[in-house]
Amino acid sequence: MSRAFVKEADGDAVADDLPERPISGEPNYVTPRGLILLREELRRLDSARIALATDETLAAKQTCKEIERYLRYFNGRLASAVVVERGTVHEQAGIGSAVEVMDEEGAVTRYGIVGEDEADVGRGLVSWVSPLAQALRGHRVGELVTWQRPDGARELEILSIAAL
């Protein structure tokens, strides 16, 4: 094929076609801590954008485009945030709860149920829309719940529910 028919970007062009980050169709429930994290991320991104504003290199321009995309995403998430205030009494598991469970082998694990943007499985924080949180939500201490996992169902006993 002739090179005349192939559209290639100029060497100094910045990609304008970055796809937007998908936004969940679920309500944007957040804990008070999650609201703080959203605001901190916006401040961090804005500072990074400002720091790059005078840099005319191609890499800086591309990074600015990516930062602007994240700013749009997090501004949208902040605007749609619904803060879930939980009191100190947690009779049922829900957003803002720390839930301690025991599995069928006797292993005890603690999970925090949080908003989608604050989920961090490595720290034991699961999104309120995750299968695990869906299995736990609305249940009380002493109840058995079934957690539907890709590798099969697992039964969990709720040992305690506390504020995060």
Accessible surface in RSA format (square Angstrom, percent):
REM  Atomic radii and reference values for relative SASA: ProtOr
REM  Chains: A
REM  Algorithm: Lee & Richards
REM  Probe-radius: 1.40
REM  Slices: 20
REM RES _ NUM      All-atoms   Total-Side   Main-Chain    Non-polar    All polar
REM                ABS   REL    ABS   REL    ABS   REL    ABS   REL    ABS   REL
RES MET A   1   196.92 102.0 111.09  73.5  85.83 204.3 116.86  99.3  80.06 106.1
RES SER A   2    61.47  51.9  43.63  58.2  17.84  41.1  37.18  79.2  24.29  34.0
RES ARG A   3   168.90  70.9 156.40  79.7  12.50  29.8  80.09 109.5  88.81  53.8
RES ALA A   4    93.01  85.5  48.57  74.9  44.44 101.1  61.59  86.7  31.42  83.2
RES PHE A   5   163.41  81.8 131.63  81.5  31.78  82.7 137.83  83.6  25.58  73.2
RES VAL A   6    64.19  42.2  47.33  42.8  16.87  40.6  50.88  44.2  13.32  36.1
RES LYS A   7   199.43  97.3 163.63 100.4  35.80  85.2 123.03 110.7  76.41  81.4
RES GLU A   8   100.75  57.8  78.63  59.5  22.12  52.7  38.85  75.1  61.90  50.5
RES ALA A   9    88.87  81.7  51.78  79.9  37.10  84.4  61.01  85.9  27.86  73.8
RES ASP A  10   105.29  73.8  92.58  92.1  12.71  30.0  18.95  44.6  86.34  86.1
RES GLY A  11    75.54  93.2   0.00   N/A  75.54  93.2  46.57 127.8  28.97  64.9
RES ASP A  12   113.86  79.8 100.07  99.6  13.79  32.6  39.52  93.0  74.34  74.1
RES ALA A  13    48.71  44.8  27.66  42.7  21.05  47.9  35.79  50.4  12.93  34.2
RES VAL A  14    29.73  19.6  14.76  13.4  14.97  36.1  15.21  13.2  14.52  39.4
RES ALA A  15    46.26  42.5  32.05  49.5  14.21  32.3  42.42  59.7   3.84  10.2
RES ASP A  16   114.62  80.3  81.66  81.3  32.95  77.9  34.83  82.0  79.78  79.6
RES ASP A  17   121.32  85.0  97.73  97.3  23.59  55.8  48.95 115.2  72.36  72.2
RES LEU A  18    45.48  25.3  32.39  23.2  13.09  32.9  32.87  23.1  12.61  33.9
RES PRO A  19    96.58  70.4  85.85  78.3  10.72  39.0  96.29  79.5   0.29   1.8
RES GLU A  20    99.20  57.0  80.71  61.1  18.49  44.0  59.88 115.8  39.32  32.1
RES ARG A  21    80.16  33.7  71.03  36.2   9.14  21.8  11.87  16.2  68.29  41.4
RES PRO A  22   121.42  88.5 101.63  92.6  19.79  71.9 111.71  92.2   9.72  60.4
RES ILE A  23    94.62  53.8  66.27  49.4  28.34  68.3  66.76  48.1  27.86  75.6
RES SER A  24    42.20  35.7  16.77  22.4  25.43  58.6  24.92  53.1  17.28  24.2
RES GLY A  25    86.93 107.2   0.00   N/A  86.93 107.2  44.05 120.9  42.88  96.0
RES GLU A  26    83.82  48.1  75.81  57.4   8.01  19.1  11.82  22.9  72.01  58.8
RES PRO A  27    63.30  46.1  50.66  46.2  12.63  45.9  62.89  51.9   0.40   2.5
RES ASN A  28     6.03   4.2   2.10   2.0   3.93   9.5   2.52   6.1   3.51   3.4
RES TYR A  29    66.47  31.0  66.01  37.6   0.45   1.2  26.97  20.3  39.50  48.7
RES VAL A  30     0.77   0.5   0.77   0.7   0.00   0.0   0.77   0.7   0.00   0.0
RES THR A  31     7.99   5.7   7.99   8.1   0.00   0.0   6.91   9.3   1.08   1.6
RES PRO A  32    56.73  41.3  54.31  49.5   2.43   8.8  55.46  45.8   1.27   7.9
RES ARG A  33    95.98  40.3  92.47  47.1   3.50   8.3  65.94  90.1  30.04  18.2
RES GLY A  34     3.03   3.7   0.00   N/A   3.03   3.7   1.86   5.1   1.17   2.6
RES LEU A  35    29.92  16.7  29.92  21.4   0.00   0.0  29.92  21.0   0.00   0.0
RES ILE A  36    92.60  52.7  91.92  68.5   0.68   1.6  92.60  66.7   0.00   0.0
RES LEU A  37    64.29  35.8  60.10  43.0   4.19  10.5  60.50  42.5   3.78  10.2
RES LEU A  38     4.74   2.6   3.65   2.6   1.10   2.8   4.57   3.2   0.17   0.5
RES ARG A  39   109.36  45.9 107.61  54.9   1.75   4.2  26.17  35.8  83.19  50.4
RES GLU A  40    83.02  47.7  78.31  59.2   4.72  11.2  27.40  53.0  55.62  45.4
RES GLU A  41    45.76  26.3  43.58  33.0   2.17   5.2  14.11  27.3  31.64  25.8
RES LEU A  42    20.14  11.2  18.94  13.6   1.20   3.0  19.29  13.5   0.85   2.3
RES ARG A  43   146.66  61.6 141.62  72.2   5.03  12.0  76.51 104.6  70.15  42.5
RES ARG A  44   135.80  57.0 127.29  64.9   8.50  20.2  74.14 101.3  61.66  37.4
RES LEU A  45     7.98   4.4   7.98   5.7   0.00   0.0   7.98   5.6   0.00   0.0
RES ASP A  46    48.48  34.0  48.48  48.3   0.00   0.0  12.72  29.9  35.76  35.7
RES SER A  47    70.88  59.9  62.70  83.7   8.18  18.8  34.27  73.0  36.61  51.3
RES ALA A  48    32.68  30.0  24.23  37.4   8.45  19.2  31.87  44.9   0.80   2.1
RES ARG A  49    75.50  31.7  75.50  38.5   0.00   0.0  10.04  13.7  65.46  39.7
RES ILE A  50   106.17  60.4  98.88  73.7   7.28  17.6  99.15  71.4   7.01  19.0
RES ALA A  51    78.66  72.3  47.01  72.5  31.64  72.0  58.10  81.8  20.55  54.4
RES LEU A  52    42.71  23.8  41.29  29.5   1.42   3.6  41.29  29.0   1.42   3.8
RES ALA A  53    65.32  60.1  37.00  57.1  28.32  64.4  43.19  60.8  22.13  58.6
RES THR A  54   124.26  88.4 102.21 103.6  22.05  52.5  80.05 107.5  44.21  66.8
RES ASP A  55    58.24  40.8  46.19  46.0  12.05  28.5  19.35  45.5  38.90  38.8
RES GLU A  56   125.74  72.2 108.95  82.4  16.79  40.0  59.75 115.6  65.98  53.9
RES THR A  57    78.67  56.0  71.02  72.0   7.65  18.2  74.51 100.1   4.16   6.3
RES LEU A  58    75.54  42.1  66.58  47.6   8.96  22.5  67.94  47.7   7.60  20.5
RES ALA A  59    73.21  67.3  62.25  96.1  10.96  24.9  69.99  98.6   3.23   8.5
RES ALA A  60     5.40   5.0   1.52   2.3   3.88   8.8   4.84   6.8   0.56   1.5
RES LYS A  61    86.59  42.2  82.05  50.3   4.54  10.8  38.89  35.0  47.71  50.8
RES GLN A  62    43.62  24.4  43.62  31.9   0.00   0.0  31.53  67.1  12.09   9.2
RES THR A  63    54.24  38.6  54.11  54.9   0.13   0.3  29.70  39.9  24.54  37.1
RES CYS A  64    20.02  15.1  20.02  22.3   0.00   0.0  10.47  26.5   9.55  10.3
RES LYS A  65    76.21  37.2  73.83  45.3   2.39   5.7  30.94  27.8  45.28  48.2
RES GLU A  66    63.61  36.5  63.61  48.1   0.00   0.0   8.64  16.7  54.97  44.9
RES ILE A  67    15.39   8.8  15.35  11.4   0.03   0.1  15.39  11.1   0.00   0.0
RES GLU A  68    66.21  38.0  65.18  49.3   1.04   2.5  17.26  33.4  48.95  40.0
RES ARG A  69    35.38  14.9  35.35  18.0   0.03   0.1   0.09   0.1  35.29  21.4
RES TYR A  70    73.42  34.3  73.42  41.8   0.00   0.0  36.00  27.1  37.42  46.1
RES LEU A  71    20.77  11.6  20.77  14.9   0.00   0.0  20.77  14.6   0.00   0.0
RES ARG A  72   123.19  51.7 109.67  55.9  13.53  32.2  73.59 100.6  49.60  30.1
RES TYR A  73    19.25   9.0  15.10   8.6   4.15  10.8   5.62   4.2  13.63  16.8
RES PHE A  74    25.80  12.9  25.80  16.0   0.00   0.0  25.80  15.6   0.00   0.0
RES ASN A  75    77.84  53.7  73.34  70.9   4.50  10.8  23.13  55.7  54.71  52.9
RES GLY A  76    28.51  35.2   0.00   N/A  28.51  35.2  23.52  64.6   4.99  11.2
RES ARG A  77     4.07   1.7   4.07   2.1   0.00   0.0   0.79   1.1   3.28   2.0
RES LEU A  78    48.38  26.9  39.30  28.1   9.08  22.8  39.30  27.6   9.08  24.4
RES ALA A  79    92.14  84.7  49.75  76.8  42.39  96.4  61.91  87.2  30.23  80.1
RES SER A  80    56.69  47.9  41.17  54.9  15.52  35.8  48.57 103.4   8.13  11.4
RES ALA A  81    24.36  22.4   1.67   2.6  22.69  51.6   1.67   2.3  22.69  60.1
RES VAL A  82    73.78  48.5  70.18  63.5   3.60   8.7  73.78  64.1   0.00   0.0
RES VAL A  83    53.46  35.2  29.94  27.1  23.51  56.7  29.94  26.0  23.51  63.8
RES VAL A  84    33.08  21.8  29.13  26.4   3.95   9.5  32.58  28.3   0.51   1.4
RES GLU A  85   134.40  77.2 108.02  81.7  26.38  62.8  55.49 107.3  78.91  64.4
RES ARG A  86    82.56  34.7  53.04  27.0  29.52  70.3  19.77  27.0  62.79  38.1
RES GLY A  87    52.19  64.4   0.00   N/A  52.19  64.4  38.58 105.9  13.62  30.5
RES THR A  88   129.81  92.3 106.05 107.5  23.76  56.6  81.80 109.9  48.01  72.6
RES VAL A  89   112.11  73.8  91.89  83.2  20.21  48.7  95.25  82.8  16.86  45.7
RES HIS A  90    14.30   7.8   0.15   0.1  14.16  36.2   0.55   0.6  13.76  16.0
RES GLU A  91   110.10  63.2  97.52  73.8  12.58  29.9  39.65  76.7  70.45  57.5
RES GLN A  92    75.33  42.1  73.03  53.4   2.29   5.5  13.94  29.7  61.39  46.6
RES ALA A  93     3.89   3.6   0.00   0.0   3.89   8.9   0.00   0.0   3.89  10.3
RES GLY A  94     7.24   8.9   0.00   N/A   7.24   8.9   7.24  19.9   0.00   0.0
RES ILE A  95    16.08   9.2  13.36   9.9   2.73   6.6  13.36   9.6   2.73   7.4
RES GLY A  96     7.05   8.7   0.00   N/A   7.05   8.7   4.89  13.4   2.16   4.8
RES SER A  97     0.00   0.0   0.00   0.0   0.00   0.0   0.00   0.0   0.00   0.0
RES ALA A  98     2.67   2.5   0.57   0.9   2.10   4.8   0.75   1.1   1.92   5.1
RES VAL A  99     0.00   0.0   0.00   0.0   0.00   0.0   0.00   0.0   0.00   0.0
RES GLU A 100    58.70  33.7  58.39  44.2   0.31   0.7   3.63   7.0  55.06  45.0
RES VAL A 101     2.37   1.6   2.37   2.1   0.00   0.0   2.37   2.1   0.00   0.0
RES MET A 102    61.94  32.1  59.51  39.4   2.43   5.8  40.67  34.6  21.28  28.2
RES ASP A 103    24.27  17.0  17.35  17.3   6.92  16.4   4.86  11.4  19.41  19.4
RES GLU A 104   107.38  61.6  66.27  50.1  41.11  97.9  45.19  87.4  62.19  50.8
RES GLU A 105   126.71  72.7  87.72  66.4  38.99  92.8  66.78 129.2  59.93  48.9
RES GLY A 106    39.11  48.2   0.00   N/A  39.11  48.2  21.75  59.7  17.36  38.9
RES ALA A 107    53.94  49.6  41.82  64.5  12.12  27.6  51.75  72.9   2.19   5.8
RES VAL A 108    80.57  53.0  48.55  44.0  32.02  77.2  48.55  42.2  32.02  86.9
RES THR A 109    56.38  40.1  51.56  52.3   4.82  11.5  34.93  46.9  21.45  32.4
RES ARG A 110   137.32  57.7 122.21  62.3  15.12  36.0  44.88  61.3  92.45  56.0
RES TYR A 111    36.77  17.2  36.58  20.8   0.19   0.5  15.92  12.0  20.85  25.7
RES GLY A 112     3.10   3.8   0.00   N/A   3.10   3.8   0.38   1.0   2.72   6.1
RES ILE A 113     0.00   0.0   0.00   0.0   0.00   0.0   0.00   0.0   0.00   0.0
RES VAL A 114     1.21   0.8   1.21   1.1   0.00   0.0   1.21   1.1   0.00   0.0
RES GLY A 115     0.00   0.0   0.00   N/A   0.00   0.0   0.00   0.0   0.00   0.0
RES GLU A 116    45.05  25.9  29.45  22.3  15.60  37.1  12.27  23.7  32.78  26.8
RES ASP A 117    51.28  35.9  15.50  15.4  35.78  84.6  13.47  31.7  37.81  37.7
RES GLU A 118    10.50   6.0   2.21   1.7   8.28  19.7   6.31  12.2   4.19   3.4
RES ALA A 119    39.79  36.6  15.99  24.7  23.81  54.2  16.28  22.9  23.51  62.3
RES ASP A 120    57.19  40.1  50.31  50.1   6.88  16.3  17.75  41.8  39.45  39.3
RES VAL A 121   122.09  80.3 107.87  97.7  14.22  34.3 107.87  93.7  14.22  38.6
RES GLY A 122    79.44  98.0   0.00   N/A  79.44  98.0  40.29 110.6  39.15  87.7
RES ARG A 123   151.15  63.5 118.11  60.2  33.04  78.7  59.33  81.1  91.81  55.6
RES GLY A 124    16.49  20.3   0.00   N/A  16.49  20.3  13.81  37.9   2.68   6.0
RES LEU A 125    17.35   9.7  17.35  12.4   0.00   0.0  17.35  12.2   0.00   0.0
RES VAL A 126    10.87   7.2   9.60   8.7   1.27   3.1  10.87   9.4   0.00   0.0
RES SER A 127    16.23  13.7  14.55  19.4   1.68   3.9  14.47  30.8   1.76   2.5
RES TRP A 128    21.01   8.4  21.01  10.2   0.00   0.0  20.78  11.1   0.23   0.4
RES VAL A 129    38.08  25.1  28.29  25.6   9.79  23.6  28.33  24.6   9.75  26.5
RES SER A 130    25.89  21.9  20.64  27.5   5.25  12.1  25.89  55.1   0.00   0.0
RES PRO A 131    83.41  60.8  77.31  70.5   6.10  22.2  80.52  66.5   2.89  18.0
RES LEU A 132     6.23   3.5   5.76   4.1   0.47   1.2   5.76   4.0   0.47   1.3
RES ALA A 133     0.00   0.0   0.00   0.0   0.00   0.0   0.00   0.0   0.00   0.0
RES GLN A 134   101.64  56.8  82.94  60.6  18.70  44.5  20.00  42.6  81.64  61.9
RES ALA A 135    16.71  15.4   3.17   4.9  13.54  30.8  15.18  21.4   1.53   4.1
RES LEU A 136     0.00   0.0   0.00   0.0   0.00   0.0   0.00   0.0   0.00   0.0
RES ARG A 137    84.98  35.7  72.48  36.9  12.51  29.8  13.86  18.9  71.12  43.1
RES GLY A 138    41.38  51.0   0.00   N/A  41.38  51.0  25.21  69.2  16.16  36.2
RES HIS A 139    65.02  35.5  65.02  45.2   0.00   0.0  38.75  39.9  26.28  30.6
RES ARG A 140   101.77  42.7 101.77  51.9   0.00   0.0  34.09  46.6  67.68  41.0
RES VAL A 141    83.05  54.6  63.28  57.3  19.76  47.6  63.28  55.0  19.76  53.6
RES GLY A 142    46.54  57.4   0.00   N/A  46.54  57.4  25.24  69.3  21.30  47.7
RES GLU A 143    66.20  38.0  60.92  46.1   5.28  12.6  33.23  64.3  32.98  26.9
RES LEU A 144   108.43  60.4  82.87  59.3  25.56  64.2  83.17  58.4  25.26  68.0
RES VAL A 145     6.85   4.5   1.50   1.4   5.35  12.9   6.85   6.0   0.00   0.0
RES THR A 146    67.99  48.4  51.61  52.3  16.37  39.0  27.90  37.5  40.09  60.6
RES TRP A 147    42.90  17.2  42.90  20.8   0.00   0.0  38.93  20.8   3.97   6.4
RES GLN A 148   119.49  66.8 111.72  81.7   7.76  18.5  58.27 124.0  61.21  46.4
RES ARG A 149    62.64  26.3  49.11  25.0  13.53  32.2   9.19  12.6  53.45  32.4
RES PRO A 150   151.47 110.4 105.85  96.5  45.62 165.8 119.94  99.0  31.54 196.0
RES ASP A 151   113.91  79.8  72.50  72.2  41.41  97.9  51.65 121.6  62.26  62.1
RES GLY A 152    35.67  44.0   0.00   N/A  35.67  44.0  33.20  91.1   2.47   5.5
RES ALA A 153    61.75  56.8  29.11  44.9  32.64  74.3  29.30  41.3  32.45  86.0
RES ARG A 154    59.96  25.2  59.54  30.4   0.41   1.0   3.34   4.6  56.62  34.3
RES GLU A 155    73.78  42.4  70.61  53.4   3.16   7.5  10.15  19.6  63.63  51.9
RES LEU A 156     4.68   2.6   4.33   3.1   0.36   0.9   4.68   3.3   0.00   0.0
RES GLU A 157    55.18  31.7  54.39  41.1   0.79   1.9   5.99  11.6  49.19  40.2
RES ILE A 158     0.38   0.2   0.00   0.0   0.38   0.9   0.00   0.0   0.38   1.0
RES LEU A 159    58.15  32.4  39.86  28.5  18.28  46.0  41.80  29.4  16.35  44.0
RES SER A 160    45.43  38.4  44.83  59.8   0.60   1.4  33.39  71.1  12.04  16.9
RES ILE A 161    20.27  11.5   0.10   0.1  20.17  48.6   0.10   0.1  20.17  54.7
RES ALA A 162    50.00  46.0  45.91  70.8   4.09   9.3  50.00  70.4   0.00   0.0
RES ALA A 163    47.07  43.3  32.59  50.3  14.48  32.9  32.59  45.9  14.48  38.4
RES LEU A 164    89.33  49.7  32.70  23.4  56.63 142.4  54.64  38.4  34.69  93.4
END  Absolute sums over single chains surface
CHAIN  1 A    10072.9       7777.9       2295.0       5702.6       4370.3
END  Absolute sums over all chains
TOTAL         10072.9       7777.9       2295.0       5702.6       4370.3
